[in-house]
Amino acid sequence: MTFTRTFATAGRVLSQIRHDPRTIGLLVVVPSLLIGLVAWIFTDTDTFQTIGPAMLALFPFVVMFLVTSITTLRERRTGTLERLLSMPMGRGDFILGYTLAFGLLAIVQSVVAVSFAILVCGLTIKGSVWLLLAVALADAILGTTLGLFASAFARTEFQVVQFMPVIVFPQILLGGIFIPRDQLPEGLKIISDWLPLSHAIDALNAVATDSHDAAYIGGELLIIGAFALGAIIVGSLTLQRRTA
């Protein structure tokens, strides 16, 4: 694994996406529109102020998961990955290159989503906006790495979608969006502690309400980063050259 090959892979992915306006719109615009829809639904209530930070975690996470997993799977189905790996390129170069490319897109996505939520939807942030942006970015990168992880096991785009109920839906249900995590039954509370999206939602809520110090937020970011790193490692070890 070398930085040159990793950056070359990232550059190739970004070049492909640059010529795909629909993917750019899905990555950058759709999460903000969904956040705006939620804010519109709860107009003239305080509900959006409560669930808004969780929406900043949820929609970018799901979008990055879907786009990354399907894009990576397409590389295998078309034989592109097999041709790349026949050259002096390792699986780690491929996975890290994709992570870097979509990580850069995640920066744009997070800036747009956070700005839209605050400036247009009126989400009130009592803590640091920069810290909120950092957590939102970590959450989007988490969605990217879990998408790469899922694509290593899927054979078709339909199978990627089938991973949603396994990887994504439990995190949505137990992440504290519908009910605070400390009010969950004890068994579900333990499970939710081991789900990375829970920590992203907790961190965003903590920044929005300024209920915890920077050390707590840093700890949550480390947990999110550990899950993302684990997904990258497992994904690179299990990635197949080609999907039959």
C-alpha positions as CSV (number, residue, x, y, z in Angstrom):
1,M,0.0,0.0,0.0
2,T,1.4,3.4,-1.0
3,F,0.1,6.9,-0.8
4,T,0.7,7.5,-4.5
5,R,-1.7,4.6,-5.5
6,T,-4.2,5.7,-2.8
7,F,-4.3,9.3,-4.1
8,A,-4.5,8.0,-7.7
9,T,-7.5,5.9,-6.8
10,A,-9.1,8.8,-5.0
11,G,-8.5,11.1,-8.0
12,R,-10.1,8.6,-10.4
13,V,-13.2,8.2,-8.2
14,L,-13.6,12.0,-7.9
15,S,-13.2,12.4,-11.7
16,Q,-15.9,9.9,-12.3
17,I,-18.3,11.5,-9.9
18,R,-17.6,14.9,-11.3
19,H,-19.2,13.8,-14.5
20,D,-22.3,12.3,-12.7
21,P,-24.6,15.2,-11.7
22,R,-27.2,12.8,-10.2
23,T,-24.7,11.3,-7.8
24,I,-23.4,14.8,-6.8
25,G,-27.0,15.9,-6.2
26,L,-27.7,12.8,-4.1
27,L,-24.6,13.3,-2.0
28,V,-24.7,17.0,-1.5
29,V,-28.3,18.2,-2.0
30,V,-30.6,15.4,-0.9
31,P,-29.6,15.2,2.8
32,S,-30.3,19.0,3.2
33,L,-33.6,18.7,1.4
34,L,-34.6,15.9,3.7
35,I,-33.6,17.9,6.8
36,G,-35.6,20.8,5.4
37,L,-38.6,18.5,4.9
38,V,-38.4,17.4,8.6
39,A,-38.2,21.1,9.7
40,W,-41.2,21.9,7.5
41,I,-43.2,19.1,8.9
42,F,-42.7,20.4,12.5
43,T,-43.2,24.1,11.6
44,D,-44.4,26.2,14.6
45,T,-43.3,23.5,17.1
46,D,-40.1,22.9,19.0
47,T,-39.8,19.3,17.8
48,F,-37.2,20.1,15.1
49,Q,-35.0,21.7,17.8
50,T,-35.0,18.3,19.5
51,I,-34.6,16.0,16.6
52,G,-32.7,18.3,14.2
53,P,-29.2,17.2,15.4
54,A,-30.2,13.5,14.9
55,M,-31.3,14.3,11.4
56,L,-27.8,15.7,10.7
57,A,-26.5,12.3,11.7
58,L,-29.2,10.2,10.0
59,F,-29.6,11.4,6.4
60,P,-25.9,11.9,5.5
61,F,-25.0,8.6,7.0
62,V,-27.7,6.7,5.0
63,V,-26.9,8.5,1.7
64,M,-23.1,7.9,2.0
65,F,-23.7,4.3,2.9
66,L,-25.8,3.7,-0.2
67,V,-23.8,5.6,-2.7
68,T,-20.4,4.2,-1.6
69,S,-21.5,0.6,-1.4
70,I,-23.2,0.6,-4.8
71,T,-20.4,2.5,-6.5
72,T,-17.8,0.1,-5.1
73,L,-19.8,-2.9,-6.1
74,R,-20.1,-1.6,-9.6
75,E,-16.3,-1.5,-9.8
76,R,-16.2,-5.2,-9.1
77,R,-19.1,-6.1,-11.4
78,T,-17.6,-4.3,-14.4
79,G,-14.2,-5.9,-13.8
80,T,-12.5,-2.6,-13.0
81,L,-11.3,-3.8,-9.7
82,E,-9.8,-6.9,-11.1
83,R,-7.9,-4.9,-13.7
84,L,-6.6,-2.5,-11.0
85,L,-5.5,-5.2,-8.7
86,S,-3.6,-6.9,-11.5
87,M,-1.4,-3.9,-11.4
88,P,0.8,-2.9,-8.4
89,M,-2.2,-1.9,-6.4
90,G,-3.4,-3.6,-3.2
91,R,-6.8,-3.9,-1.7
92,G,-5.8,-1.3,0.9
93,D,-4.9,1.2,-1.8
94,F,-8.4,0.7,-3.3
95,I,-10.3,0.9,0.0
96,L,-8.4,3.9,1.3
97,G,-8.6,5.7,-2.1
98,Y,-12.4,5.3,-2.0
99,T,-12.5,6.4,1.6
100,L,-10.4,9.5,0.8
101,A,-12.5,10.4,-2.2
102,F,-15.9,10.1,-0.5
103,G,-14.4,11.7,2.6
104,L,-13.7,14.8,0.6
105,L,-17.3,14.7,-0.7
106,A,-18.4,14.2,2.9
107,I,-16.8,17.5,3.9
108,V,-18.8,19.3,1.3
109,Q,-22.0,17.4,2.2
110,S,-21.5,18.2,6.0
111,V,-20.8,21.9,5.4
112,V,-23.9,22.2,3.2
113,A,-26.2,20.2,5.6
114,V,-25.1,21.9,8.8
115,S,-25.3,25.4,7.1
116,F,-28.7,24.6,5.7
117,A,-30.0,23.3,9.1
118,I,-28.8,26.4,11.0
119,L,-29.3,29.2,8.5
120,V,-32.4,28.0,6.6
121,C,-34.2,25.7,9.0
122,G,-33.4,27.6,12.1
123,L,-31.7,24.9,14.1
124,T,-30.3,26.4,17.3
125,I,-26.9,25.3,18.3
126,K,-25.8,26.3,21.8
127,G,-22.3,24.7,21.5
128,S,-19.6,25.2,19.0
129,V,-20.7,25.1,15.3
130,W,-17.2,23.9,14.3
131,L,-17.5,21.0,16.7
132,L,-20.9,20.2,15.3
133,L,-19.4,20.2,11.8
134,A,-16.6,17.9,13.0
135,V,-19.1,15.3,14.4
136,A,-21.3,15.6,11.2
137,L,-18.2,14.9,9.1
138,A,-17.2,11.9,11.2
139,D,-20.7,10.6,10.9
140,A,-20.7,10.9,7.1
141,I,-17.3,9.2,6.8
142,L,-18.7,6.4,9.0
143,G,-21.5,5.9,6.5
144,T,-18.8,5.8,3.8
145,T,-16.7,3.1,5.5
146,L,-19.7,1.0,6.4
147,G,-20.8,1.2,2.8
148,L,-17.3,-0.1,1.7
149,F,-17.6,-2.8,4.3
150,A,-21.1,-3.9,3.0
151,S,-19.9,-3.8,-0.7
152,A,-17.2,-6.4,0.1
153,F,-19.9,-9.0,0.9
154,A,-22.6,-8.1,-1.7
155,R,-22.8,-9.5,-5.1
156,T,-25.6,-7.3,-6.6
157,E,-27.0,-3.9,-6.0
158,F,-30.1,-5.6,-4.6
159,Q,-28.0,-7.3,-2.0
160,V,-26.5,-4.0,-1.0
161,V,-30.0,-2.7,-0.3
162,Q,-30.7,-5.9,1.7
163,F,-27.8,-4.9,4.0
164,M,-29.9,-1.8,5.0
165,P,-32.1,-3.7,7.5
166,V,-29.1,-5.4,8.9
167,I,-26.6,-2.6,9.2
168,V,-28.6,0.7,9.0
169,F,-32.1,0.2,10.3
170,P,-31.2,-1.1,13.8
171,Q,-28.9,1.9,14.3
172,I,-31.8,4.2,13.4
173,L,-34.2,2.5,15.7
174,L,-31.8,2.3,18.7
175,G,-29.9,5.5,18.1
176,G,-32.1,7.7,20.2
177,I,-34.1,9.3,17.4
178,F,-37.5,8.0,18.5
179,I,-36.8,7.7,22.2
180,P,-33.8,8.8,24.3
181,R,-31.4,5.9,24.7
182,D,-31.4,6.0,28.5
183,Q,-35.1,5.2,28.3
184,L,-34.6,2.0,26.2
185,P,-35.0,-1.4,27.9
186,E,-31.8,-2.5,29.4
187,G,-31.0,-5.1,26.8
188,L,-31.6,-2.7,23.9
189,K,-29.6,0.0,25.7
190,I,-26.6,-2.3,25.8
191,I,-27.0,-3.1,22.1
192,S,-27.3,0.6,21.2
193,D,-24.0,1.3,23.0
194,W,-22.3,-0.9,20.5
195,L,-23.8,0.8,17.4
196,P,-21.7,3.7,16.0
197,L,-24.6,5.9,14.9
198,S,-25.8,6.1,18.5
199,H,-22.5,7.8,19.4
200,A,-22.8,10.2,16.5
201,I,-26.3,11.2,17.5
202,D,-25.3,11.5,21.2
203,A,-22.4,13.8,20.2
204,L,-24.5,16.0,17.9
205,N,-27.1,16.3,20.6
206,A,-24.5,17.2,23.2
207,V,-23.0,19.9,21.0
208,A,-26.5,21.3,20.1
209,T,-27.5,21.6,23.7
210,D,-24.0,22.3,25.1
211,S,-24.7,19.6,27.7
212,H,-21.2,18.1,27.7
213,D,-17.7,19.4,27.5
214,A,-15.2,19.0,24.6
215,A,-13.6,15.9,26.3
216,Y,-16.9,14.0,26.0
217,I,-17.3,15.0,22.4
218,G,-13.7,13.9,21.7
219,G,-14.4,10.5,23.2
220,E,-17.4,10.0,21.0
221,L,-15.4,11.0,18.0
222,L,-12.8,8.4,18.9
223,I,-15.4,5.7,19.1
224,I,-16.9,6.7,15.7
225,G,-13.3,6.8,14.3
226,A,-12.6,3.3,15.7
227,F,-15.7,1.9,14.0
228,A,-14.8,3.5,10.7
229,L,-11.2,2.2,10.9
230,G,-12.5,-1.3,11.7
231,A,-14.8,-1.2,8.7
232,I,-11.9,-0.1,6.4
233,I,-9.7,-3.0,7.7
234,V,-12.3,-5.7,7.4
235,G,-13.5,-4.4,4.0
236,S,-9.9,-4.4,2.6
237,L,-9.3,-8.0,3.9
238,T,-12.5,-9.4,2.5
239,L,-12.8,-7.4,-0.8
240,Q,-13.2,-9.7,-3.8
241,R,-11.5,-8.9,-7.1
242,R,-14.7,-9.6,-9.1
243,T,-18.3,-10.4,-8.6
244,A,-19.6,-13.3,-10.6
